[in-house]
Amino acid sequence: MRLLSLLLGLCIAMVLSVNSSAEAACSGSGTTWNCTAGSTISDVQSAINGSSDGTTITFQSGSYNWSSGTINLSNSKGVTLICATQQACDVTQGTNTMIQLYFSGTNTKFYRISGFDFNGTGVCGTCIWFYGNGTLTQFRIDHNRWTGYNSSTADAAALVFLGSNANSAQCSGVIDHNTVQTVADNMIVKNWCGQNGFNVANPDTKGTSQNVFVEDNTFIISNGGSAVACVDGAINHSTVVRYNKSTNCRGFDTHGMPHGGVTNFEVYRNNMTKTAGGMQDGYRLVLNQGAGTMFVWDNVATVVGTISGSALNFIHYRDQGANSGMYGICDGSNSVDGNTQSAATHRGYPCLNQPGRKEAGGTPKWGKLSPIAAFLNRTNGGTKIDLEFSCPWSGTQYCAQHVQENRDYYNALSAASQTSSTFPFNGTVGIGHGTLANRPTTCTHTTAPGGDNGGGVMYWATDQGSWNRSGDGRGSGVLYRCSTTNTWTVYYTPYTYPHPLTSGGGGGTGGTTPPPAPTNLTVR
């Protein structure tokens, strides 16, 4: 009898085990679907295929093995993949592309991936990959956690990869409130979502929704070196990196002319710590490798010892021939450049898509002067950090002719705010900051060689604007430029923070209703 009971118990356990495995699947209809723990990539794909536009697929807490295969999202219908309890869906990934979307045309659908705990078993190729030919207007990747991923220097290796070098596209969306914890360097966000080419019409994206926003994330690398940046971009991308906390990241980078350039790069109000691994002095915490418009402001750096003079740094590849890429050196003889006379003085200036330039609808093809601005950056001890333009090239080079401070880029004059309309910033060089009432009444405008009037000193008015709606006490602010002598004009206002797509929390706590489709989009 005892033996019979034991055998009966074993049979029941085996049946329960089989049933449990068989029931690990997704079910639902229309816009409401649910997936039990253990659901496979195939199960999730079936749910997506059977769902309607705007569906929410909710995943129950538990383990999921997605180490082989790819979940393909649909260009014709938006979807939210969300864990019922934030970061309680434990997903194992291999080297596969785990979630992928190929978009085309003007895609106004809403895509969201929220609340998962992703565990890597090696180097992912493209963990989450959105790419295509066209415009992707809204996506959100939020409240996820990534652990266990190994370092990789491969171009396409990233936890979140946008765009490709084979497509021309525009991406707008937000990557927010994620946590990444790894031992070695990882490319966390790579934005290649841009116009693949240089002599093309790109919109002016600074301060607009037409960027990829990386905000309110926590990046922790226990022994970061110098292999790859945490956030990187190329192919004429537009990226905003704001309100993040990074520990031992290689930095926030963007690539220049040989790598496709940059349309817009904004890096502000981040806390960046570098105390382990390589570059502990903060070398190149922010780096622009030579193109487009950039705004770097109100970042705080914590490093070992004295901070590097190149903590905030940019270069220009086309200053020198060997590193200049497909268009060659900018020297006054290349038809893609402005070639202001005399060539012996200006050496091709303005160069096609050089630092401090943005493309202006394709006319002129070398772009309009749109100076780079850096202000309010400091160490945790309060030391001002300036943006450095460096010239690392040997042999013949034309750094001094192509990029000049107080024309192509501007630094803060002082770490101190204005106490009057003349001190410490009097409107002659650099950038000042303080209340609008203390802005100088006179200012110096700069007309670049060739007659471009895009230059001029700047002033950050701390009591203007209403874009910061977080209630964090840090205020908003608006950047003015001296557009003509003694005339101030608004030059740059950051986009709404928090990003409108971040309404609602992550992991089943709300915010799954897609927001209204954005308006006034520019398709390129």
N, C-alpha and C positions, 0 to 999 in steps of 0.2 A: 504493500500500500504506500509506504514511504517513497519507494522508487517511482511508482506511478505518479504521485504528487509532484515529485521533482521533475519528471519528464513533461508533465502537463504545464508546469511553471515555465520551463524552458521554451516550450512551444508558444505559449502566450507571449513571452518576451520577444521571440523572433517575429511573431505576427505584428506586434506593436511597433517593432523596429522597422519592418517593411512598410507598414502603413504610414509611419512618421515620415519616411523618406518620400513615399509616393505623394503625400499631402503637401510637400514643400513645393509650392507653385503659386502662380498669380491668378487672381480671379477678379471679375468685375465687369462693368459695362459703361459705355458712354465716357464720362469724364471722371469716374471714380473707380479706382482699381486698388487692390491690396496684394502684397506679396508676403508670404510667410518666410520665416528664417530658413535658409538653405536653398531658396529659389536660385536657379541657375541663370546664366546669361541667356540661355535659350528661352527660359520661362519669361524673363523680363522682356525679351524681344517680342514674344508672342503677345504680351500685354500691350506693348507700344503699337504693334501692328493692328491690334483689335480696338484700340482706343479712339476717342474723338479729339479734335483740336482743343487744347486747354486742359487736358486731363491731368489729374494728380495721382501718381502711383505711390502709395504709402508702404514702406517696408517695416516689418515687425522686427523688434530687437532680436539679435542673435547673430549667427555666423553665416557668411556667404563666401563661396569659393568662386571668384571670377578671374582665375589665373590663366584662362585660355578662352579665346574668342573675343568678340567685340559687340557691345550694345550700340546699334545704329539708330540715332534719332532721325526723325522725318523732317524734311524741309517743308512739308505741307501742313504740319500740325505741331503746335507747341506742346511741351510736357514738363511736368515737375516730378523729379525723382527725389523723395524725401523720407528720411528715417523717422519712424513714429516717436522715438525718443532720441534726442540729440546725441550723436556719436555713440549710439548703442548698437548700430549695425556694423559688425566687424567684418570688413571685406578684405579678402586675401587677393592680391594681384601678382601676376608674374611679369613677364617682359612684354605683354600684349598691350595694344591700345584698348583701354577698357571701355570708354564711352566716346562715341564719335558722332559728329554732325557735319555733313557736307551741305552747305547752303548755296543758293543761287538766286538771282534776281534781287528784289528788295524783300527780305524776309522780316516781317513785323511780328512773327510769333514769339512767344515768351518761353524760354528754356531755363530750367533751374535744377541744380544738383545740390542737395542740402542735407547736412546732419550725419554724414557717413564717417566711419573710422577706417581709413584705407591703410592697409599694411603691405608694404612691398617686400618681395623676396629677392630683389636684385635691382637692376637698372631698368626702369621702364623706358620704352621707346617714346610713345606719346600717351601719357596716362589718360588725360581728357583732351580731345582734339576737336576744335571747331575750325573749319576751313572751307574755302570755296571761292567762287567767282560771283561777286555781288555785294550786298549790304546786309549784315546781321544787326538789327537795331536794338535788341534787348536780350540779355542773358544774365543769369546770376549763379555764381558758384560760391556757396557760403556755409559757414559753421561746420566745415569738415575738418578732420584731423588726418595728417599723413605721418606715418612713422615707418622706419625700416628701409627706406630707400637709399641706395648707394649712389656715390658720385658718378657723374658722366660728363664728358666734354663734347659729346656728339651734338651736332647742330639741332637735331629734332628731339633731343631728350629733354623732357620737361614734365612736371606734374600737371601743369595746365599749359597747353600749346595752342596758340591762335594763329591761323593763317598758314601759308606755306610759301616757298620760293618759286612755286610754279603757277600761282594764282594771283589775281588782283582783286582786292576786297577791302571793305571797311567794316570794322567791328565796333560796336558800342555795348557796353555792359559793365558789370561790377563783380569783382572777386573779393569777398569781404568776410571777416570774422572767422577765418580759417587758422588752424594751428599746424605748423610743420616742425617736427622734432626729428633730427637726423644726427648722425655722428660726423659725416663728411659733407662737403659742398654738394648742393643740389640746385639745379635750375628749377625754380619753383613756378615762375610765370615767364613764358617766352611769347612775346607778341610780334608776330610776323604778318599781322593783318594790316595790309596797306596796299598802296598802288605799286605794282611791281614795275618800276621804271622811273626815270627822273624827269624827262621832258613831258610831264603830264600835269593835268590840272588837279591840284589837291585843295580841299577847303581849308580855311583858317579855323583850326579846331581848338585853339587855346581858350580855356574857360568855358567850353561847351560840353554838351552831353556826348559829342561824337569822339569819345575816347574810351579806352579800356581803363577802368578804375581799379586799382589795387589798394584797398583801404581797410584799416582796422584789423589787420592780420598780425599774427605773432609767428616769427620765424626764429627758431632756436637750432643752431648748429654747434654741437659741443666742441668740435675741433676744426672749424672752417679754415681753409687755406687760401689758395688763389686760383683755383681751377676754373670755376664758373661763378657768375653772379646769381644772386637770388632772383632778381628780376632783370630781364634783358629784352631787347627789341631790335628790329631791323625792318627792311622793306618799307620804308616810309610810314612807319606806324605812328599812332598817337596814343600816348600812355600817361596816366596820372598815378603817381605813387604817393599816398598820403595817409597820415595817422596810423602808421604801422610801427611795430616794435620788432627790431631785428637784433639778434645776438650772434656775432661771429659770421655774419653773411659776408661773402666776397664783395657785395655792394649792389647798387642799383645802376645798371648800365644801359646805354643805347649805342648802337653801332652806326658808323658814318658812311661816307660815300661808297667805298668798295663793297659794303654790305647792304646797300639799299637805303641807307639814310634814315632820317626821322622827320616827321612833319611837326610833331609837338611832343615835348617831354616836360612834365611838371613833377617836381619832387618836393613835398612840403609837409611840415609838422610830423616828421618821423623821429623816433628815438632809435639811434643806431649805436650799438655797442660792439667793440672789437677788442677782446681781451684774451683770446686763445687762437691757436693756429698761426697762420702767417699774417703779415701786414697788421700787427697789433697797434701800429701808430695811426691806423685809419687810412692808409694809402688807398686812394680811389674808392672811397665809400660811395661816391657818386661820380660817374664817368660818362662823358659824351665823346664818342670817337669821331666826331667831326661833321655834324650837319644839323640844319634846322634850328627851330626856336626852343629855348629851354628856360624854365623858371625854377630856381632852387632857393627855397626860403624857409626860415623858421624851423630848421632841423637841429636836433641836439645830438652831439657825438660824445661817446665815452670811450676812451682809448687808454693804452698803457703809455705812460710818459707824455712827452710833448707830441701834440698832434702833427701829422705830416702836412707840409705845405701843399701837397697834392691830394688832400682828402676830398676836395671838390675839384674836379679836373676835367678839362676837355682839350682835344687835339684836332688837327685837320690833316687828313691823309694827303690831300692834293697839294700841300705845301712842297712836297718832294716826290720825284718821279717814281722811285722804286716801289713805293707803297700806295700809289695813287689809284690803282684799280683800272677799270675799263676806259676811263676818259683821260688818263694820263695826268701829268703835272699841269697845274694852272700857272702859266708863265707869260701870258700875253699873246700866245700864238694859237690858242685852242678856240675854235669857233663856238663851243658850248658855253664859253664864259663871256662876261661883260666887256673885258679888255679895254678898260678906261685908259686913255692916253695920258701921259706917255707910258709905253710898255716898260721902259727902264725904271720908272718910278713905281708903278702900281702892279706890275707882273701878273696881269690877268684879272685883277680885282674889278668887279665882284666875281668870285668863282661859283660855278654851278652848285647850288644847294649847300653852300659852305655854312659853317657855324654862324648863327645870327642872321640867317636868311630863311624866308619861307617862300614856297612857290606861290605865285599869284595868278592862278588860273591859266598857267602856261605862258603868261606874258608879263614881264620878260621871262624867258625860260630859266635864267639864272636866279630868279627870285627877288623879292623885295626885301629891303633891310628890315629886320624884325629882331632887335637886339636881345641878347641873353641877359637875364637879370638874376642877381644873387644878393640876398639880404637877410638879416636876422638869424643867420646860421652861427652856431656857437658850440663850444664844448660844454660839458656839464658843469664846468667851473666858470663859465661865462666868457671865455676868450672868443673873440670874433673869428670866424672862419671865412676866408675869402675864396672865391672861385678862381682857380689858376688855369691860364692857358699855357700849355707847355709845347715845346718844339723839340721832340726827341730824335729828329732826323740828322743824319750825317751827310756831308757833301753839300751840293747845291740845294738850297731850300729857300722859301719865301714866306716864312711865318710872319715876320714883322710887317710885310706889305699886306697880307691877306686879313689878319685878325688884329684889331687894335682895341685896347681898353678905352672906354668913353666914346666908342663909335659902334663896334660890333658886340661888345658886352660891357656890363656895368656891375660894379661891386658896391656894397654898402660903404659909405664914407666912414661910419662910426657904429659901434655897438650901442651907443647911447641914443635915446630918442630925443626929439627936438624939445628944447626949453624955450625957444623963441623962433621967429621966422628966419633967423640968420645963423643959429647955432644949434648943433655942430655943423649942420648942412646948410650951405648958403646958396645952393642952386647952381654952382659952377661945374662940379664934377661929381660923379658917383650917384649914389642913391641915399636918400634920407628917409626917416620914418618918424611918425608922430601924429598928432591930431591934425585935422585939415586946417584948423585955425593957425597952426604953426608952420604951415607950408610956406616956403619962400615966395615972395611976390615977384621976384625976377628969376629967370632960369636960362640956361645955356642950351640952345638947340644945335644939333650937329647935322650938317648936310654932307653926305658921303661923296667921294669922288664919283663923277658921273651924274650927280644931281639928285640922288636918292635922299628923300627927306625923312626917312624912317627913324633917325637917331635922335638923341636928346637925353638929358639927365632925367632921373625918375624920383618919385616920392610915393612911399607907401602910407596912405592915410588910414590909420588904425581905427578910426571911428566912423568909417564909411562902409557901405555895403551891408547886405543882410543874408549872404550866402551860407554862413555858419549857423545852422539851426539846431545844433546839438545841445545848446545850453551848457557847454563845458567851461564857460567863463573866459575863453581865449579870444572871443570877438571875431569879427570878420575882417574887412580891410579891402581897399581898392588901390591898384597901382596906377599912378599918373605918369605921363611922359611929357617932356617939354617939346610939343609938336611944332611950334615956331617960337622964336625968341619971346620970352616972358608970357607964354601961353601954355597952360596945362590942359591936357586932354586925357581922358581915361584910356589906359593902354591894356589893362588886364584885370579881370575880375574872376576869381575862381568859381568853379561850378558848385552848385548846391551840395552842401554836406550836412548830414549824411546823404548819400546818393538816394534819390527817390525810389529806386528799385529795392532798397534795403528795408522798407517798411515791413514789419513783422519779423519775428525771430526765426531761428532755424531748428530743424529736427522736430517737426510736428507741432510747433508752437504758434503757427499762424503765418500769414504773409504769403499764402500760396496762390491767391487770386492775382492773375496777371494785371499789371497796370495798364493804363491807356497807352496805345501806340504813340511814340514820340512824333512831333510835327516838325516842319521846316528841315527835313533831312536833305542832305546833299549827296546824291549818288555819284560815285566816281568809277 
